[in-house]
Amino acid sequence: MRQINEAHVAVPGLAVVEVAAADDETAFAVQELLAARYAIAPADRTIREPGEPGVRLRFFLDLHQEPGS
């Protein structure tokens, strides 16, 4: 996965969330749960790392904005 840079977490309330899950459905379900409560920049695909089990999903979360804004 790409490196997390300072702009992603430049101020309090911004976060990078990385989910490790057994499958795509589980990873996207976690993203949906957080999207219902917080403003996120959703990911549209998971990543499989060769030699590692499961999938990873990274998205960005902003505690300052309302969901859907």
N, C-alpha and C positions, 0 to 999 in steps of 0.2 A: 504494500500500500504506500501511497505518497506520504511524505513527511508532514507533520502538523507544523504550520508556520505560525509566527507570532500574531499575524492578523486574525487568525481563527479564534484566538482567545485574548484579544487585545485589551478588553475591559471586563470587569466582573459581570457575570450574567451570561457570557458567551461560553459555549462548551462544544467540544468535539466528542461525539458519542460513537464508540466502536463496539458493535455487538458481535460476539462469537456465538454461533448457534450450530445445531446439528444439520439444519436444512434451511432453504430459502424461506419457506412458509413461516418458520419460527422467527427468523431474523426480521422479516417484514411485519410480523405481528407485534414485535417489540417496538418497531418504529411507529406503527399506527397507534399504539397505546400512548407513546410520548407525544405524538402529533395532536392527539385529542386534548392534551393539557397545555402544551407549550408550542410556540412558533418554531418550526424546524425548516431546514432546507433538506428535503428528503432525497434519499438515494434511490436510484431506479434499478440497480443491479447489485448482486453480491459478488464477492471475490473468493475464489478458491486458491489457497496457497498449496503448491505441490508438496506432497509429503506430510501435510497437516490435515487432521480430520475436520469435517464441517466446513462452514462458510463464515465470512466476515462481511459486515455491512457497516459503513461509516457515514454518518450524517452530522449536520451542524444544528445546534440548538441555541435559541435566544430567549432568555427568561424575561426580557423587557417587552417583547411584543406579544400580542394576543394571537392565539391559534388562528390560522387562515388569513392573516394579514400580510 
